[in-house]
Amino acid sequence: MCLAIPGKVIDAFDQHGMRMAKVQFGGIVREACLEYVPDTKVGEYVLVHVGFAISKVDEEEAARTYQLLEEMDQLTELLSPVVDEKGNEEDTR
C-alpha cells in the first residue's frame, strides 16, 4: 500500500526549473517536489507521496500521522537507498 508520509521542509530550492525541497522524516532527509504546493515555506509540514508533496498539514497532524504510520510499520520505504540521476546511491541521514 502506498501512503503519504508527513515531513518537515528544511530547505527549498529550484532544480531544473522545478520547486524542490529537502524534507525531514524523523532522522531521514529526502528530496520532494513542491510543484503541487508551491507556497510551502521552510519549517512547514507536507504530506509526501512518491516524491511529491501533495498537501500541507500542521505540525500536530504531521506528528500524529507519522506516529500512526510508525506503529503500523509503514515507514520502511524511508529506509530504501536513494539513487541520484547518475545511478549513485546517496546518504539520506
C-alpha positions in Angstrom: 0.0 0.0 0.0 1.3 3.5 -0.8 0.8 6.2 1.8 1.6 9.8 2.0 4.2 10.4 4.8 4.3 13.7 6.7 7.7 15.5 6.9 9.1 18.9 7.8 10.5 21.1 5.0 14.1 22.0 6.0 15.2 23.6 2.7 13.5 24.8 -0.5 15.3 25.3 -3.8 15.0 25.3 -7.6 16.2 22.3 -9.6 15.9 22.3 -13.4 13.1 24.8 -13.2 11.1 22.8 -10.6 10.5 23.9 -7.0 12.0 21.2 -4.7 12.6 20.7 -1.0 14.6 18.7 1.4 12.1 17.1 3.7 12.9 15.6 7.1 11.0 12.4 8.1 12.2 11.6 11.7 16.0 11.3 11.2 15.9 10.8 7.5 16.0 13.5 4.8 14.7 13.1 1.3 14.0 15.4 -1.6 10.5 16.1 -2.7 8.9 18.1 -5.4 6.9 21.1 -4.2 5.1 21.9 -7.5 1.7 20.8 -6.1 2.1 23.1 -3.0 4.3 25.9 -4.4 3.6 28.3 -1.5 5.2 25.9 1.0 7.9 27.6 3.2 10.8 26.2 5.2 9.6 25.0 8.6 6.2 23.9 7.3 5.0 20.3 7.1 3.9 18.5 4.0 2.5 15.1 3.1 4.8 13.4 0.6 3.7 10.6 -1.8 6.1 9.0 -4.2 8.5 12.1 -4.1 5.8 14.7 -4.4 4.5 17.0 -1.6 0.7 16.7 -2.2 -0.6 18.9 0.6 0.4 20.9 3.7 -0.5 19.8 7.2 0.0 21.5 10.6 2.7 20.2 13.0 0.2 18.4 15.2 -1.4 16.5 12.3 2.1 15.6 10.9 3.2 14.2 14.3 0.0 12.2 14.8 0.1 10.7 11.3 3.8 9.9 11.5 3.3 8.2 14.8 0.4 6.1 13.5 2.4 5.1 10.4 5.4 4.1 12.6 3.1 2.0 14.8 1.7 0.2 11.7 5.3 -0.4 10.4 4.5 1.6 7.2 7.7 3.7 7.1 10.1 1.1 5.7 10.3 2.9 2.3 12.2 5.7 4.0 15.0 3.2 4.7 15.4 2.4 1.0 18.6 3.9 -0.6 18.1 6.9 -2.8 19.7 6.8 -6.2 20.6 10.1 -7.9 20.3 10.9 -11.6 23.7 9.2 -12.4 22.8 5.9 -10.6 24.8 6.6 -7.5 23.4 5.9 -4.0 23.1 8.9 -1.7 23.3 9.1 2.1 20.0 10.4 3.4 20.7 10.6 7.1 
